[in-house]
């Protein structure tokens, strides 16, 4: 379960991992027996009195660490591009944003729990660190509930009724000493409970049995976790198990450094490639590296001291575990870890996803139907690569404000300010009748529907555990939350556009249906940009620098003359310009989306330069600017068709 949880959180999640997670989810879901107690009402988990002994307290907190640090992660993808306009999904995503402390990290339950770990003297690695999943002291049973959380994270649409019940049960659980809720604002707890109820009410009476099953599942698994934590609170992890976990966590970075060190006729690198550390520990115990008569004098321990070849590799706590292992006479032969590493089953042989998706229209529908990376059509990544490749080819040909330039923080800010000032300066109010007719405006509004009905989709994959979100990621997530209406369906940007379409009498099939994509009123080119945006949004880590640049281009693109002229034109024809006004105001460069997009880039490049040096940050900057220009590459054919249609119609 440890390795499964790591794969599901950090990816890339493959089809085998998801099948394993779903199989486990369905097996525990089937364990329901009898009526569902206290459905929809506050409830109290089994009592877990705070222990006086510091070791017992640390053991309990370690057992609860995975589930608490992943608190509410199952809601991070509740609002997918195909579902984010629905009230229930809007409320759940708002609840997720509040739970991670999007505006104030200090109110986040996972971050409060991390502080509680520190107070108890538990130095567990961050969730971003692969070593967290092999932290000594976290028992195997502690990963069962997180595996369900992460299954729901990847399958929010498939198991939405269960997700509703699970979320309601989680937020109606009474607080306890170990979750840090005594420092939480009671108003925040009340607001979270209200959002969970609002999501349930918005969903209606459908699938009530499945909702109750989700409620019961959370209660059962959480009670089981607490009972097991209490039963093992006074258990000290055997030294051999603790050392085996340390080796498991360090193995991938150790192989290649120990080819000349021989142990029982084999190089240490060969020993480390064995997934079971038991044989290595048996050989090590009988070798000259271990001195049982005077354990502190062992070559193994001295190698970890200052001047030794392993100085700085192991923490003081890990060195203590190694010394305990040498001194341990109770278990002369080390045991393997309690559970072998999870190895995902290989994907079944099948045609690549997207086989037969011969048009961008079909790809649009398939991308909207994808919940997680393994569901993606095979053409999705290729589409992004083609747009970026073409953009890189024309990069040297760009002139004016699109010309590539050497990055400095001041130079970047000056360029963005110049672009904005130029666009503002191009606007001139006019009292003359518009040259562009109402029919053409209506036609353009129709052609933009495939794009604006998925507004924000390029950021749909940003959400993750609170502890895994850096400052740049939080900026992007704030933008995404605004695009979705911050829990207010009437403020959801695609819903504002739906209102406009309805006012104009433009009736369309559901946008995630094949009927929508095959509607003959759309140009084929109307799907170029939304397919690119949807595909990028499903691969946020793979193309994160390009995503930063693309996001800036989108937020900056209409500010100034573009939006202001459009508002004047729509008003002149009696068409509600609310969707354009919304973007003109919320995307502003003072404190809005354009400002957050610019700041996210500066924060990211500053961090990358500190980590990798100037050369690395320069390479990443070129990728960011390529992403910035890719918006115009992806939209170029539609822009040309609109211009051509306007010229032919005399507009």
C-alpha positions, -999 to +999 in steps of 0.1 A: +000+000+000+029+024+007+042+022-029+006+023-043-001+055-024+031+071-035+023+062-072-012+075-069-001+108-053+030+116-074+024+096-105+026+089-132-005+068-122-008+039-147-037+017-155-024-011-133-021+012-102-056+025-107-071-010-111-054-021-079-067+010-061-102+004-074-102-033-065-092-024-029-118+004-028-146-019-040-135-047-016-137-024+015-169-009+002-185-043+001-177-048+038-208-028+048-230-047+072-263-035+086-279+000+087-259+032+084-257+050+118-263+087+123-264+095+086-261+133+080-255+141+117-223+149+136-207+118+150-178+110+173-150+086+163-138+059+189-122+075+219-085+079+217-073+095+249-041+115+247-013+094+261+010+107+287+040+088+274+058+108+246+066+076+226+030+065+226+019+099+214+045+099+186+034+064+175-003+075+174+006+106+154+027+086+130-001+061+124-025+090+116+001+110+095-008+096+060-045+102+063-042+136+080-016+150+057-038+139+027-069+154+043-096+163+017-073+153-013-101+133-027-119+166-035-089+181-054-103+168-088-140+169-079-145+197-104-132+184-137-137+203-169-167+182-178-184+186-144-171+219-128-202+238-138-225+217-117-235+230-082-225+199-063-190+198-078-187+235-073-194+232-036-170+203-032-142+221-049-148+252-027-146+229+003-112+215-010-098+250-015-108+260+021-094+227+035-059+234+020-060+270+032-058+284-004-059+320+009-043+313+043-023+281+047-024+284+085-060+273+085-052+241+066-058+209+086-029+191+070-005+219+077-018+222+113-012+184+117+024+188+104+030+214+132+016+189+157+041+163+144+069+188+149+058+195+185+058+158+192+094+155+179+084+135+148+107+145+119+088+127+091+098+139+056+074+160+035+048+144+013+069+156-017+098+135-005+096+098-016+111+089+017+078+098+035+063+066+022+090+046+039+091+066+072+100+042+101+072+041+125+043+045+101+026+010+103+012-008+073-024-004+084-020+034+082-020+033+044-054+016+039-076+047+043-052+069+023-054+044-006-092+050-006-086+088-005-063+086-035-086+063-054-114+089-051-089+115-060-084+098-094-120+086-098-142+115-086-167+112-114-170+074-114-176+072-076-192+106-071-221+094-049-196+076-026-174+107-026-204+128-014-211+104+015-174+101+024-170+139+024-201+144+046-189+119+071-154+134+072-167+169+078-193+159+104-167+140+125-163+157+159-128+171+165-102+153+186-069+161+203-047+146+176-061+166+146-051+200+158-087+212+156-085+230+190-067+258+172-092+259+143-118+285+139-153+270+148-167+292+120-145+274+095-157+240+107-193+252+104-187+265+069-171+232+058-201+213+071-225+236+054-206+231+021-208+193+024-245+195+031-250+220+002-232+196-022-255+167-011-286+188-015-275+200-050-269+164-061-305+155-050-320+122-041-301+102-068-280+072-058-289+075-021-278+040-013-243+047-027-241+080-008-248+062+024-223+035+015-196+063+012-206+077+046-204+042+062-171+034+045-154+065+059-167+058+094-157+022+093-122+028+080-116+057+103-127+038+134-105+009+123-075+032+119-080+047+154-085+013+170-053-001+155-034+031+164-045+028+200-036-010+201-001-004+188+006+030+205+031+014+230+048-007+203+083+001+194+092-008+158+118-035+159+152-023+149+155-047+120+121-035+105+131+001+110+165-004+093+149-023+065+125+007+058+155+031+058+173+009+032+141+008+011+139+046+012+176+051+003+181+023-022+173+042-055+199+069-047+225+045-033+229+022-063+259+032-083+280+044-054+289+011-039+302-010-067+337-015-051+324-025-017+322-063-014+300-081+011+300-119+011+314-120-025+289-095-040+292-058-045+270-037-022+253-023-054+242-059-062+228-063-027+209-030-030+191-040-062+173-068-043+139-055-034+140-075-002+166-060+022+165-090+045+194-109+028+216-078+028+210-073+065+218-109+073+251-107+054+259-073+070+253-086+105+279-114+100+304-091+083+334-071+095+313-040+092+295-049+125+312-052+159+288-067+183+312-065+212+315-027+209+287-016+185+297+022+185+331+011+171+315-008+142+328+003+108+293+008+097+287+034+124+320+051+119+313+054+082+284+076+092+305+100+113+323+131+101+349+122+076+333+088+068+320+080+033+284+081+045+285+113+066+254+133+060+235+105+044+216+094+075+200+115+102+209+112+138+176+093+144+185+069+116+220+064+130+204+056+163+183+029+146+214+014+130+231+013+163+200-003+180+200-029+152+236-039+159+229-041+196+196-061+192+199-097+203+162-105+202+161-107+164+195-120+153+182-125+118+166-094+103+131-095+090+119-081+057+095-051+058+060-060+068+047-056+032+066-060-001+067-029-023+037-025-046+045-033-082+017-022-106+005-048-129+016-042-165-010-026-187-028-051-208-019-052-245-044-030-263-045-004-291-032+030-279-059+052-263-073+074-288-070+048-316-098+057-340-101+093-328-096+107-363-108+142-356-102+169-331-139+169-324-138+133-312-106+141-292-125+170-275-152+146-263-126+120-252-106+145-232-137+157-214-144+121-205-110+114-191-108+114-152-071+105-148-039+102-168-045+065-178-078+075-194-063+100-218-065+094-255-032+085-271-033+116-293-035+140-263+002+143-256+010+143-293-013+173-298+005+193-271+039+183-285+029+194-320+017+228-309+049+234-289+071+221-316+056+245-342+058+273-316+095+266-311+101+267-349+085+302-352+100+315-320+130+332-338+106+349-362+086+367-336+088+405-335+076+433-312+061+422-278+062+385-288+100+385-294+120+363-271+142+381-246+167+373-219+150+369-186+156+392-157+129+399-131+129+436-139+130+430-177+101+405-175+080+429-155+088+458-179+078+436-209+045+427-194+038+463-184+046+474-220+023+448-235-005+459-212+001+497-218+002+491-256-032+473-255-047+500-233-034+527-257-050+511-287-085+516-273-105+546-286-142+550-278-163+555-308-198+571-313-201+557-348-224+527-356-204+494-355-191+481-388-194+445-375-230+432-377-251+414-351-253+382-371-215+380-372-213+386-334-237+357-328-217+335-351-185+343-333-201+336-299-212+302-312-176+294-325-161+303-291-184+280-272-162+249-273-134+269-257-153+290-232-174+261-220-141+246-207-127+279-194-100+272-168-094+236-180-057+242-185-054+244-147-076+214-139-047+192-128-031+216-104-049+205-072-031+181-049-023+176-012-019+209+007+017+201+016+026+194-021+014+229-032+042+254-036+036+292-039+035+291-077+010+262-076-012+281-051-013+311-074-025+289-103-050+271-081-065+305-070-070+314-107-087+281-113-110+286-083-120+319-097-127+304-131-150+279-115-168+306-094-153+300-060-182+277-051-209+299-066-223+282-097-238+314-110-203+329-111-187+299-129-174+313-161-187+285-184-221+290-167-220+328-174-214+319-211-243+294-210-265+322-198-254+343-228-261+315-252-295+310-237-303+348-240-293+346-277-315+315-283-285+294-292-293+259-282-266+233-280-263+197-269-245+190-236-209+201-243-194+168-232-215+148-257-206+135-291-236+154-304-220+187-293-187+179-309-203+168-342-226+198-344-223+210-380-226+247-370-191+246-355-160+250-376-135+222-372-110+249-362-132+259-332-118+228-315-081+235-320-076+256-289-099+238-264-083+204-273-048+219-267-060+235-234-077+203-222-046+182-230-022+205-213-044+205-182-041+168-179-003+169-179+005+198-155+038+184-142+051+173-176+046+207-191+046+229-160+069+257-175+049+258-207+017+259-186+030+289-167+036+308-199+003+297-215-016+308-184+000+343-186-009+346-222-045+337-216-049+360-186-032+389-204-045+384-239-077+405-239-068+432-214-071+466-229-084+472-264-095+437-271-120+433-243-130+470-243-139+471-280-158+438-276-179+452-248-187+483-269-196+461-299-219+437-279-237+466-262-243+483-295-262+452-307-281+447-274-260+416-264-251+412-228-213+417-224-211+401-189-187+374-198-163+399-214-167+424-185-160+395-160-127+387-177-117+424-181-120+429-144-109+396-129-078+393-152-065+427-143-027+433-140-029+451-107-041+422-085-061+399-107-052+368-127-026+384-150-008+397-119-009+362-102+002+346-135+032+370-137+041+364-101+039+326-104+065+327-132+089+349-111+085+327-081+091+296-101+122+308-119+136+322-087+133+288-070+147+270-100+177+292-102+184+287-065+182+249-071+198+245-104+217+276-112+214+303-139+217+279-168+188+258-157+166+289-151+174+302-186+164+269-202+131+269-182+125+305-192+127+296-229+101+269-222+079+294-204+080+319-233+073+290-257+042+282-236+032+319-238+034+320-276+017+286-279-017+302-272-014+321-305-002+290-323-031+269-311-057+296-319-042+308-352-064+288-376-096+298-359-085+335-357-077+334-394-111+318-402-129+345-382-110+373-399-117+358-433-154+354-425-155+390-413-139+403-445-162+383-468-193+395-450-183+431-454-177+436-417 
